[in-house]
């Protein structure tokens, strides 16, 4: 689905040549990857490492043997259960694409021809290398030719052109019956502002290699003094990091990031900046409301939100500071920043030297990955990025049985029951807040498998042999699609993930929980798997997404999706106290540098609440499913033991150190081992199931166990 793959959005293009004019790519056999044995009931008892005390390290108890027997594949920075299933999804889609590639082009439908065209165009690296930078030159020439800030601002507003400031259309968080335009600043080439601010040896090394990468890109673009200009571009980004960007954990605060402005108020953030010209180029010239996500709060606003000095110190100048910085930066530096961003962002469809340099930095330096993914896998991902829901339509027709959807419907019903019981039974929430919470739960909109009206991308034409052109066409199509929402009704059928995606999500502005077909397979769910395993797998995923509706940020929206405070002050304080306890617990997980590099408990709080609450809800739902009957042991394991092992199996994963370092800074999810160990230790049932005692490393006294939902 293009709106997920391309930040700028997308649109239409003319087919330049018939698909038959290109040579079909050779069949590519998937590389051998680790597999998982799920036994007869969903978990293989032989995988248990009984040399590990489950109370000391439950993650290792369930997963260590498998991890030691399955070294990390060279094309991955991390690999585990999610990756195994994602690889299966990719291979399944590849079978569909191979069938289309083998067909007579004259017999292909329009959808099939677009899929084949997109796949072949990306796969044909010989043609990409032969073309060199010729396909990119018209865009590079326009960027270099934008000699004034007004001209460059107008260019930044066009689909597919990188910009340090930008906007997108989304449901208005405080008025969820309308769409509004969200505005914010970016501009960093490194993953987070800390990469610029920190001076540790590893950071200094990354900074140096990033400057080398910038030098290479600008050299490819024809700059005579590429190193000198690279230094200026880096300095521009460094100033963004120091004066504009916000701390990542602070950016999670939805109250802080909702600032509704009129067009006049937006322009007044920096009257000397050509805001109106840029908005007009973006298609937002007649928009009546802009939500600025990074507007530094006034003293009064900070007091209203109860922001302490430490939090305020982590808030950069945001969009106003970015506009001022851009105005103060020489036009040639802004041009060079745009050039390098265009080349870097489109590296996969540019000559191999650029593609390889991009991977060498972002793949190897930042994530530690030794090898690039095979081109055929990347071609599948590119095709899904351009016209993913057309691929998804073929995927669900072939691979998603109706029985899986029916079973998921039943699981969701049980999880709803469990959540309702949890809300009603908790002792820290007042009757008034419980009433609001139950209304929100009742309004949850579950979506399973795929949407019925999968996108057809009317007007988007894919040109065989034009991979960069296809991206830009998709960007124009997507922009038109998004602009078309403004002033219209909310499309509640729209999904934010493809059917074949191995993931799930909660959307607070629509109060929806979404589970694509791709995740409804083992280890998450098996039609013939033991109920305890299914509840510990996909049941906990369902609970996790429900839990996001009641985490520290999702809980700020009501059942209609409106961002408003529906809590009493006392209830919110009690809730926040529980969250603060989780922050402290997860901040004590320090996997690197002899305990000096730790999990950011505040950044990961929402996901940790989702995990802890989700597993509790799944356990309650599992018990409800038994209808009061005891569950029989299987292979010597009780139902409760199988339930917790299923959760541990879902997070079976290992990663490279460089990837771990990046994720600790940037990922709102805790590392997988703590998504197991940090969660099970909160649940009394786990202690009973595995006889965990005060002498075990994971033991928490009952009064320190955090139970929210």
N, C-alpha and C positions, 0 to 999 in steps of 0.2 A: 504494500500500500504506500504510494509515493509520499503521502504526507508524513509518514513515519521515517522515511529514508532520507528525505531532502529537507534541510532546515528552511530553505527559502520558499518551498512550495513548487508547484509545477503547472504545465499546460500543453497545447497542441502542436503537432508538427506533421509535415508531409513525408510520406514514404518516398525515399529518393531512388531506391532500386529494388527490384524484386528479390525475394529471399533466395531464389534459385541461383542468383548471380554469384553467391558466395559459396565457397567450399564448406561442406559440413565439417564441424569439428570432430576429431577422432573420439571414439568412445573412451571414457576415462574410468578405470577401475578404482574404486575407493581404496585408500590406504588402510592397512590393518590397524584397527583401533581397539582399545580395551573393550571388553563386554562385561555384562553383569548377569549372574545366574540368579534367578528369582525362585528357584526351587519349584515345589508343587503348590505352594500357598502364598508366595509373594516375597519371601526372604529366604536366603540360603543359610542355614545354620552353620555350614562349614566355613562361612566367612568370618565368624566370630573369632576374635583373638582372646582366648581364655587365659593368656598370660597377663592380661590387663584387667585390673579391678574396675568394674563398671562405675563404681563410686568415685574412682580417681580420675577417669577419663572415659566417659561413655562414648564419645565420638570415636576414640581409638578402639575401644572394645568392639564396636560394631563394624568398623571400617578399616582398621590398620592392616589386616591380612590382605585385603583387596588392594589397598594403596601400595603396599610393598611389592605385590605381584604385578602391578600395572604401572610402569614408569610413565611419566608425563610425556605424551606425544610431542614431537618437535614443533608442530604447527600451533600449539596452544600455550598461552600464558598460564592457564589453569584448566583443569579437566576433572569432570566428575559426572554425577548422575544426570544433571541438567544437560551437560554437553553430549552425553551418550544419546539422549533422546532427541536433542537438537540435530545431531548428526544423522539419526534415523529419519527425521523429518526432511533434512536436506537430500538424503539418498532417495527417499520416496518421491520427492518432487523431481529429482533428476530422472527417475524412470519415466515420469510423465513427459518431461521435456524431450528425452531421447526418442520417445515414440513420435512426438511431433516433428522433430528434426528429420526422422527417417521417412516421413510421409512425402508424397508428391506435393510440392508447393501449391499447385493449382487446386488441390483439394482442401487446403487449410481454410478454416473459418477466419474471420477478421481477428478474433481473440487469439486463435492459435498462431496466426501469422505474426502478430505483435509479440507474443511470447518467444517464438523462434527468432524473430529479428533482434529482440533485446538480448537474448542469450548469445546468439552468434556474434553480434557486434562487440560485446564485451570480451568474448572468448578469443577473438581473432587478434592476438597480440602482434602477429607479423604485420597485419594491415595497420595497426595502431602505430607500431614503430616506423613503418614506411611513411606514414603521414607526418611523423614528427610533431612539431608544435603548430603545424598549419591550421588544424581545426580550432586551436585556442587563440590564434593570432588576432582574429577580429575583436575578441573580447579584450585581449591585452592591449591592443591599439586604442580601443575606446577608453580604457582605464588610464593609459599614459597620456591620452589626448585631453583628458578632463583637467583643464589648466586652472580652474578656479574651484573654490570650495562649493559654490552653488552647483557647478557642473558635476563635480564628484558626488555631491549629496544626491543629486537626481539619479546618477548612475547606481549609487548604493540602494536606491529604492526599487531597482529593477530585479525581477526574479533571477536567481542564480548568481547574482553578484554579491560577494561578501561585504558586510558592513559592520563597523564597530557598534552601531546602534541599529535597532530594528524593531519590528512589531509583528504580531500575529493575532489571528482572530480566535476567540474562545468564548465559552459561556461566561457571562458576567457572574462573578462569585457572590455579589451582593444583590443581584437581580437576575436569578437563573432562568428567567423567561425570555431573556434577550442575549444576543451576542455583543461583545465589545472588543475593542482593540487593546491588546496588552503591549506595552512598550518597555524596553530595557536595554542595557548596554552589555557588551561582551568584549571582544577584541583580543583575547589572550590566545596565543598559540600553544602554550603549555597548559596542562590540565587544570591548574588552580593557581591562585595568586601566591600561595605559599612557595611555589617553585621559584618565584622571582625574589621573594622576601627573605627566604632562609639562606644562610651562608655555610651550612654544613658541607663537608667535602663532597658528599654524594650529590648535593644540590648544585654546587659549583661545577661539578663535572657535567651534569645534565645541562646547565646553562651554556657551558662551552660547546657542547655537541649540538645544542639547538641553534646557536649562532652559526655553527658550521653548516647546518642544514639550511638555514636562511641564506647563507652565502651561496650555497649550491643552487637553490631555487632562483635567486636573482641573477646568478650567472647564466642559467638556462634561459632566463627571460631577456638576456642581452644587456644587462647592466655592466658598464665598463669597470667600475669599481664596486664589484658585488660585495666584497667584504666590508667596505666602508658604509655602503647603504644598509647592509645587514645589521651593522652595529647601530645605526640610527633607528631602524625598525624595531630592533630589540629594545632600545632605550624608550621608544614610544610605548611598547607593551609593558615595560617595567614601570613606567609612570602610571599606566592604567592600573596595574596591580597595586601600586602604593597609594594612589589617590582616588580611584574610582571603585574598584571591586570590593565586594563584601565578603566577610567570612562565610564559608559554606553552611555552617550550622545555623548562623543567624538568618540566612536567606530562607530557611524553612518556615519562619514565623509568618503565617498567612495574614495575620492582622497587620503586620509591619509592611508587607509587600503589596497590600491593596491600597492604592492611592488614586482615586478617580479625579481626572482633570478634564476641563473643557479644552477645545483646541486652542483658545486664547491663553489659557493657563499653561498648557504645554509649551507653546511658543515663548511664553514669558520666562520659562526656566533659563533661557539664554536668548535674549532678543536679537543678538547679533548673528546667531546661527540660522542658516536657511531652512528652518524646520518646515515651513509650509511647502517649499519646493520638494523636499524629501518625501513628505506625506503624500503629496499629489502624485509623485512617481510611484509610490507604493500602492496607490489606489485608495488611500484613506482621506482624501481631501474633503469629503463631505461627512466624515464621521463626527458624531457629537460627543463621544466619551472615550477617553484614553485611560487605561489603568497602568500607572507607572509602577513597576515592581521594585525599583531600587532608588526610591526617593528618600533621602536622609530625613529622619523625623525632626520636627521642631522640638524645642524644649517642652512645650505644652503636650505635644503628641507623645513624646518619650515618657512624660509623667503619666499620661493616660494609660499607656501600655505597660507601665511599671518596669521600664527598662533600666537596669542598673548601669553604673559607669563602665563595668567590664564589657557588657554587651555593646554599649554605645561606641566603645573603642574599636570594636570589630566591624563597624559600619563605615564603608567608604562613601565618597561623595556621590556615587551613583550617576544617573543620567545627566543631571546638571553639570557635574564635574567632567563627564565625558564630552559633552558639547563644548565646554570651555577648553578642554585639552585639545580637542580636534581643531578648534579655531586657532590655537596657539602653535600647532604643529605645521611645519613647512609642507606645502602641497605635494612636493616630490616624495616626501616620506610617506604621506597618506596614500599616494599612488603606489609606491613600492609595497606598502603593507597590503593593499588590495590585490596587487599582482601575486605576491607570495601566497596569500590566503586562497586565491582562485586556483593556483597551481597545486597547492597542497591539498585542498579540498577535493580536487578532481584528479588526484594522482593515479587512481586505479585505471582511468581511461586515457591517460597520457602515456608518452613513451616509457619504455621499461626502466630507463635510468631514473626517471622521476618517481615512478612507482616503487622501485627498489629503495631509493633514498628515503622515501616516506616511510616504508616499512622498517628500514634500518633504524630510524629514529623512534617512531611511535611504537613499532612492534618490538624491537630488540632493546633499545636503550631504555625506554620507559616501562616496558612490560616484561623484558627478558626472554621474549619468544625467539628461538633460533631460526625458524623457518616460516616463510609466508604460506598461507593456506593454498592448497592447489587451486589453479585457475578455474577449474570447473565448479568448485564450491563457491568461489567468489562470483562466478557468473550467475549461479542460481540466486545468490543474495542480491545481485544487481537487478536481475529480472524481477524479483519480488519487490525491490525498492521502487521500480518503475510502474509495474502493473500487478502488484501483489495480490489483489483480490480476484483478479481473473485466474491467476495461478491457484489461489485458494479455492475457487469454485471447483476446479478439476480435482484438487486434493481431497476435499470433503466427499465428493462423489465417489472417489476410489477408496478412501481410507477411514472414513468416520462412520461407524455403524450406528444406526438409530438406537440400539440397545445401550450404547455408552451415554447418549444424551438422557435417556430415560433413567438410567442409574444415577446420573449426576443430579437430575431433578429431585430424586428421592433423598440424596445426600444433603442437598441444599435445604430441603424441608426440615430434616433432622437438625441441621446446624442452626437454622432459625429458631427451632424449639429450644435448643440448648442455650442460645444467646438470650432468649426471652427469660428463661429460668434464671440465668446468671444475673441479668439486670434486676429481676424481681427479688432475688435472694441476697444480693450484696448488702452489706451493713453500713456502707459509708455514703450512700447516695439517698437523698431525700425523695419523698413521694412525688414532688413536683418535677424534679429532674428525671426520675424514673419514667414518668409519663411521657416526657419529651423523647427520651431514649427509646422507649417502646414504639412510639410513633415513627421514629426514624427507622428502626428495624423493620417495621411493617411496610415502610415505603421503599425498602431496598429493591432494586431492579436487577435480578440475576440474569445474566446472558451466558449461554452455554453453547460451545461448539463453533458457531459461525452465525453471522446475521443473514436473514433471509434475502435481503435486497443487496447482495454484494455489488460493489461499485463496478460500473462498466466503462468508466473513463471515456465517455463520449467526446469525440473530437481530438483525443490524444492519439497521434499517429507516430509509430516507431519506425525509424529508418535503419534498415540493415546497413552495417558498415559505418555508422555514425554514433559511436557510443557517447561522446561528449555532447553532440547535438541532441541525443535522446534525453540526456540529463537536463539540458536547458529547456527542452520542450516540456518535460515533466514538471520542471519548476514553474513554467508559465501556466501550465494546466492547473497545477495545484494552487497557484496564486488566484486564478480566476475562480476556482472552486471555493476557496476560503472567503474571498470577497463577496461571493454570491450569498453567503450566509447572513451578512449584515442586513438588518432590517426585517429578516424573515423569522419564522418560528424555529424553535429548537428541534434539531433532528435527533431524536432519542434512539433512532435505530443505528446511528453511526458507531463504529467500533474504533478503538485506538490500537488494535493489534490484528494481525492476519490470522486466519483460521489455523494455519500450520505453525504458528509461533508456540514455542514451549515456554509459556509464561502465563501470568494472570495479573489483573490489576483492579484497583478500586478508584472510581472517579468521584470526588466529593461534590462537584457542581451538578452532577446528574444522579448522585447517590446510587451508583450502579456497581455491581461486582461482575467481572467478566472473566470467563475461563475458555480460552480457545481450544479447538479440537486437539491441537498438537500436544497439550500437556495431559490429556486424558488417556494416558498410556502408562505402563510400568516404567519406573518404580512408583509413580504417583497413584495409578489406578489400573486394576486388572479385572476384567469381567469375571474371571474365575478365581481371583485372589481372595484370601481370607478377609473377612470383614474388618478385623482388627488392623490389618495392614492397610486396607483402603482408607480407613478412618485416620490412621496415623500418617498416611500419605496425602491423598487429595483432600480428605476431610480436614486436615490441618491447614492445607492451602486455602480451602474455602473459608475456614475460620480466620485465617490470617487476613484475607481480604475483607471479611466482615469486620475484623478487628481494626482495620485501617479507618473504618467509619467512626471509630471510637478511640483513635489514638490521639496523641497530643495536638495534632493539627487537623486531622479529619473530623475530630469531635467538635470543631468550631463551626461546622455546617449542620443545618438541621435536615429534616427529612425531605424537604423540597430542594435541597442543595444550596440554600442561602447561607452565606457566611454571616452568622449572628451568634451572640452568646445566649444559649438556652439553658445555661447552668446557673444554679445559685452560687453565690460567692464561696460558701462553705464547701459545697460539693466540688467545685473546681479546685479549691485549695487542697482537699483530700486527694483528689485525682493527681494533681501536680506533685504532691508529696510522694505518691507511689512511683510516679515517673522519675522523680529525682533519685529515688532509691535504685532504680534500674540504671540510671546514668552512672551512679557511683560504682555499681557492680561491674558494668561493662568496661568502664574506664580502667578497671584493675586488670583487665586482660591485656597483657603486653607481650606480644609474640616476637618482637625484634629488638636487637641492640641491647641484649641482656636486661630486658625489662624497661628500657627507656622509651621505646616506641610502642604506643598503646592504641587501643580502640578509642575513637572519639564517641563517648557515651551520649553526648548531646546530639551530634550529627545522626547517630544511628537509633535515636530513641523511638521514632515512629515505627521503624521496622522491628525493633525489639519488642515493643508493645504488641505489634501484630503477631509476632512469633509466640510470645508468652500467652497472649490471649487466645490466639488461634489454636494452639495445642490443647489448652484447657477446654475450649469449646468442643474441639474434636473428640476429646476424651469423654466429655459429658454426652455428646451425641452418640458415640460408640456404645456407651452404657444404655442409653435410651433404645438403641437398635436391638438390644438383647431382650427387651420386654421382660426384664426381671429374671431371666434364665441365666444360669452360670455358663461361662464359655469354657469349652473343653480345651485341654492342653494339646498342642501339636508339636511333635518332635521334642517333647519335654519342656516346651515353653508355654507359659500361661498366656491368656489373651492380653493382659496388661503388658507383659514383656514383649509380645509381638507388636503391640501398638507403638511402644517407645522405640523399638528397633526399626520399625518402618520409618519413623521420623528421622532417625539417625541415618538411615540408608538414603533418604532423599537428599541429604546434604553431603553425601560421600564425595569428596573433592580434595584436590591438592593444587598448589600453585607455585609459581616461581617467586623468588624473593622480590624481584623488581616489581612484579605485579602486586604482590602483597603490600609493598610500600605505597604504590600509587593508590590502591584501593583504601588503605587506612586513611589517606588524606581526602579522597574524593567520593567514596562510595557510602551511601546512606544505609547500606546493609553491613552488618557485622560479618567477619570472616566465618566460613562455614562451620568450623569446629566450635565456635561460640554460639552459633545458631542452634547447635545441639546442646553443648554443655551448659551454656548460659540459660537455657530454657528449661530443661528437664529438672534442674536443681530447684526450680520454683514449685514443683508439683509433689504433693504428699504421696500420690499414687506411685510415682517413680521410686521413691525411697522404699516403699513397701515391696514393689515388684522386684527390686534388685538388692534388697537388704542393705541399703546404704546407711552407714552409721557415722557418728561424730568423728571417727578417726579417718574417714575418707576425704580426699582432697576437695571434692565438689560439695561436700556437706554444708548446708546452710541451716542454722537454727530456725525453727518454725516461725519465729517472729520476724526474721529477715527475709522470708520468702515473699516475693511480690505476686499477689494475685489481684488482678484488676477485673478481668471478665471471666 
